[in-house]
């Protein structure tokens, strides 16, 4: 496919020849004609050469064959260097010289445009994303998107930390590993390494390094037998305040001091470029996961539909695989497709000269499932908790030294710790006749953001204070059904599509023992089934605690099932962590669990 080249002598330009003015010479006529004839011949030859060169240059400028390349921002400078050399060499396709113009484009933005255009690109002929994961995801939805070609460079996805905190990290976190990252990020593992380590991940919806890290962690979790709940717990944490929009912002935040040591995810080349370009006071240090890692692979994707331009794209693709191009990529911190680094990656400053063990990228279905899991788990939480304060809640729980009320409120407080600060929570209490005759509930704290100011304090603090002061009503019965009907109606009306909407019931046993009547067990089931909308789902989660809880298990299950929810009987207060993660798992697979 390669085109013809101009000769080396002409690559640096051409200075037109000026015939020198001959001096008069004495001598015979023949003596004058011989040099004159030579001069004329030389002028003619040079004139022809000038004509050829000038016309060839004119062909490249007047009728050039443009090749538009879009490259991921991190690799764009290297691709631009290679393109400049390629253009200067005047490669010809069908008699036209190829000129390559390289622009940078965020892979997520380019992928979105390609998907929206049915796989047809209008502003580029060749695309170099940072990862084939973009193409895999695209082709799963839009098969018309061209397949990814060979890689031009690689960069392993690594963990990264400021050099100042690496010793402390190793002490509390141990050797860098995906398993350790899951343990540190797991929202339900409140006593684990997450007490001292804060994991930061580039948003997987926008960054291949973030998605690659999740795929690597999920693969390691599956292979090691780590419970799926732990992975879900880690994903929930990372989907909150631990996710940053891009790699640059993540690396810049590593030096910010706080109560927890920040541990980030980035590409090896990104760490190298950050240290070289930003020159932080304390350099960032790459940490290579012991189980291996996934690489950013920078594939070539030819998107043009024009046959002539495609030939140009194939010629440039060949150039990108050449030895000179490989050296350019290495000089800018990348590894070659076979994993070889150069002086940029030498083993100093924490960089590892030898390529880390590669974890195989999973199939398209697994990648798509992880992307979907991330989008679902990233949804916020809107939750209304109904706390049982009926008379039986004052009874003791054998073997605990606690009343049922005390146990339930501790479960509620423990549950509060599991929700990110952006969550919206509220609380009602229920028994019988709490707000006048026939009204079995009182709206103690309206649903809203935990960080919103309410009654002189933050909503989170107000809920905790209310839980601490909650007492069982000695003569109160359990008006659960009327309360649930009112709560479910309100949450349905106030449904928010960007959040998971849930009604949580904390009780010592489900069922309605309101002697004054109210909604019966079959009536509440019928009402919930009628109100439940799978397009706008509001689920019911029931957590019961105490010796009487098993008696109401059948009704609990029925209430939960009517709304694609869950029902649990807790034997230990800390089981709330397990229930929370199991509920998250159902959220991810609903409605096909």
Protein Blocks (a to p, Z undefined) as FASTA:
>chain_A
ZZcdddfklmnopaddddddddddeddfklmmmmmmmmmmmmmmmmmmmmmmmmmmmmmm
mmcccddddddfklmmmmmmmmmmmmmnopaeehiacddddddddfklmmmmmmmnnopa
fkbcbdcdfbfklmmmmmmmmmmbccddddfbdcdddddddfklmmmmmmmnopadfklm
mmmmmmklmmbmklmpccddddfklomklmmmmmmmmmmmmmnopafklmmmmmmmmmmm
mbcfblklmmmmmmpccfbdcdddddfklmmmmmmmnopabdcdddddfkbpcddehiad
dfbfbfklmmmmmmmmmmmmmmklmmmmmmnopacfkopacfklnopghiafbacddddd
ddfklmmmmmmmmmmmmpccdddddddfbfklmpccehklpafklmmmmmmmmmmmmpcf
kbccddddddehkloghiabdcfbacddfkbceehiafklmmmmmmmmpccdfkbccffk
lmmmmmmmmmmmmocfkbccddddddfbecjfbfngpadfklmmmmmmmmpcfklccddd
dddedjklmmmmmmmmmmmmmnopacdddfbfklmmmmmmmmmmmmmmpckZZ
